[in-house]
Amino acid sequence: MLHASTHRAPVPPLRRLLSVALWTVVVVGGLAYGTSLAVPLWFQAHEQRLLVVTSGSMAPKFDAGDAVVMRRITDASQLKVGQVVSFWPLGSETLVTHRIVELRSMPVLTQDETTGTMVAPGGAGSAPEMRQYIITKGDANPVPDPNATPYTRVNGVILGVHHGWGWVLQWAGSATGRAVMLVPPLVGLATLEVLSMSDTRRRARRAKKSEERRLDALLLG
């Protein structure tokens, strides 16, 4: 009696190579996208934040395209001369990262609407409220920044630098970066599914033909 063979036909080398290449694309793209999400989350879990450097005012400590690690502060006592801090200058919402060169207590003054002069909030005869300010300077700049900054506008202290990370983080967070990391793996998975379905149909046809030959052999034998 003849029996249908249960052994699968060998996979052609080119077909095997294609599968390996597609799985490589899927794994590499998935790991890249996962890493781009996991790295910022890891720093957030440790109460830190990654900031992308966009200018060279702090060279050579760090330059445009680098990323710095920032930790938030809650009190003026945490600030010291020599620290590198990220802050919002008065009248600006653009974050600046420079070094503290001086700590200074200065009176809080407001403009008198009648006279136009700067006076203490309680009036001309009241004692002014003192507030901690920082004087900052970029390491690559010849002079300090033009205005003192109140500590309440300091976002945090810089703990470390990762050279070159900034460009990578910017690219990974852009629409182009996400497309490059996600589209090829998705196309690869779809192609692998099509190949798997094709293999299944081919095996089914082969099994059917084998069964037909077995039945013919039984009838003729």
C-alpha positions in Angstrom: 0.0 0.0 0.0 1.3 3.5 -0.9 1.2 6.3 1.7 1.2 10.1 1.1 4.5 11.7 2.1 4.3 13.8 5.2 7.5 15.7 4.5 7.3 19.3 3.4 9.0 20.3 0.2 12.3 22.1 0.9 12.1 25.9 1.0 14.0 27.5 -2.0 17.1 29.5 -0.9 15.8 32.7 -2.3 12.4 32.3 -0.5 14.3 31.6 2.8 16.5 34.7 2.2 13.5 36.9 1.6 11.9 35.8 4.8 15.1 36.5 6.8 15.4 39.9 5.2 11.7 40.8 5.9 12.0 39.6 9.6 15.1 41.7 10.0 13.3 44.8 8.8 10.4 44.1 11.1 12.7 43.6 14.2 15.0 46.5 13.5 12.1 48.9 12.8 10.2 47.7 15.9 13.3 48.0 18.2 14.1 51.5 16.8 10.5 52.8 17.4 10.3 51.1 20.8 13.6 52.7 21.9 12.6 56.1 20.7 9.6 55.8 23.1 11.3 54.1 26.0 14.4 56.4 26.4 12.4 59.6 27.2 10.0 57.6 29.4 13.0 56.1 31.3 14.2 59.6 32.1 10.7 60.8 33.1 10.4 57.8 35.5 13.6 59.1 37.2 12.1 62.7 37.4 14.4 63.9 34.7 13.8 65.2 31.2 15.8 65.2 27.9 16.2 68.6 26.2 17.5 69.0 22.6 20.2 71.6 22.2 19.5 73.9 19.3 22.4 76.4 19.4 26.1 76.5 20.1 26.1 79.1 22.9 27.3 76.6 25.4 30.1 75.0 23.3 32.3 73.2 24.0 30.4 71.7 26.9 27.5 70.8 24.5 26.5 72.0 21.1 23.6 72.0 18.7 22.4 68.5 18.1 23.3 67.3 21.6 20.7 66.4 24.3 21.0 67.4 27.9 19.5 65.8 31.0 17.5 68.2 33.2 16.1 67.9 36.7 13.5 70.3 37.9 14.1 72.5 40.9 11.6 73.6 43.6 13.5 76.1 45.6 16.1 78.9 45.1 18.4 77.2 47.6 19.0 74.5 45.0 20.7 77.0 42.7 24.5 77.6 42.8 27.0 79.6 40.8 28.6 77.4 38.1 25.5 75.3 37.5 24.1 75.0 34.0 20.3 75.7 34.1 17.4 75.8 31.7 15.2 78.9 32.1 12.7 81.2 30.4 14.2 84.7 30.1 11.9 87.5 31.1 9.5 88.4 28.3 10.3 85.2 26.4 8.8 81.7 26.3 11.8 80.2 24.5 13.8 77.9 26.9 17.5 78.9 27.2 20.2 76.7 28.7 23.2 78.7 30.1 25.5 78.8 33.1 24.9 80.7 36.3 27.7 83.2 36.9 26.1 85.1 39.8 23.3 84.8 42.3 21.8 88.2 43.2 18.9 89.3 45.5 17.0 92.1 43.8 13.8 94.0 44.8 10.6 93.1 43.0 9.5 96.3 41.3 6.5 97.2 39.1 5.8 100.2 37.0 3.7 103.0 38.5 0.9 103.7 35.9 0.8 107.4 36.9 4.5 108.3 37.0 5.9 105.5 34.9 8.6 104.9 37.5 9.5 101.5 38.9 8.3 101.1 42.5 7.7 98.4 45.1 4.3 96.7 44.7 3.1 98.2 48.0 3.7 101.7 46.8 6.6 104.3 46.8 7.0 104.3 50.6 6.9 100.6 51.2 9.9 98.4 51.6 10.5 96.4 48.4 10.2 92.6 48.4 13.5 90.9 47.7 13.7 88.0 45.3 16.5 85.7 44.2 17.7 86.3 40.6 20.3 84.5 38.5 22.8 86.1 36.2 23.6 83.7 33.3 26.0 83.4 30.5 26.6 81.0 27.6 30.1 79.5 27.8 30.7 80.5 24.1 29.4 84.0 24.6 31.8 86.9 25.4 29.3 88.7 27.8 26.6 87.6 30.3 23.0 87.5 29.2 21.4 91.1 29.2 18.7 90.5 31.9 18.7 88.9 35.3 16.2 86.0 35.6 14.0 85.3 38.7 14.5 81.8 40.0 10.8 81.2 39.5 11.5 81.1 35.8 14.2 78.5 36.1 12.9 75.2 34.6 15.7 72.9 36.0 19.4 72.1 36.5 21.4 70.3 33.8 22.8 67.0 35.1 24.5 65.5 32.0 25.1 65.6 28.3 24.5 63.0 25.6 26.4 64.2 22.5 24.5 63.6 19.2 21.3 62.4 20.8 19.5 65.6 20.0 19.3 65.1 16.3 18.3 61.5 16.8 15.5 62.4 19.2 14.2 65.2 16.9 14.3 62.8 13.9 12.6 60.0 15.8 9.8 62.4 16.9 9.2 63.8 13.5 6.6 62.5 11.0 9.4 61.4 8.7 11.2 59.5 11.5 8.0 57.7 12.6 7.2 56.8 9.0 10.7 55.4 8.4 10.6 53.3 11.6 7.0 52.0 11.2 6.1 51.8 7.5 8.8 49.3 6.4 8.0 46.9 9.3 4.3 47.0 8.6 5.0 46.4 4.9 7.3 43.5 5.9 4.6 41.9 8.1 2.0 42.2 5.4 4.4 40.6 2.9 5.2 37.8 5.3 1.5 37.2 5.8 1.0 37.0 2.0 3.9 34.6 1.6 2.5 32.4 4.5 -0.9 32.3 2.8 0.7 31.4 -0.5 2.7 28.6 1.2 -0.4 27.2 2.8 -2.3 27.1 -0.4 0.6 25.5 -2.2 0.9 22.8 0.5 -2.8 22.2 0.3 -2.6 21.7 -3.5 0.4 19.4 -3.1 -1.4 17.3 -0.4 -4.5 17.1 -2.6 -2.5 15.8 -5.6 -0.7 13.4 -3.4 -4.0 12.0 -2.1 -5.3 11.7 -5.6 -2.2 9.7 -6.6 -2.7 7.5 -3.6 -6.3 6.8 -4.5 -5.3 6.1 -8.1 -2.7 3.6 -6.9 -5.2 1.8 -4.7 -7.8 1.6 -7.5 -5.2 0.3 -10.0 -3.5 -2.0 -7.5 
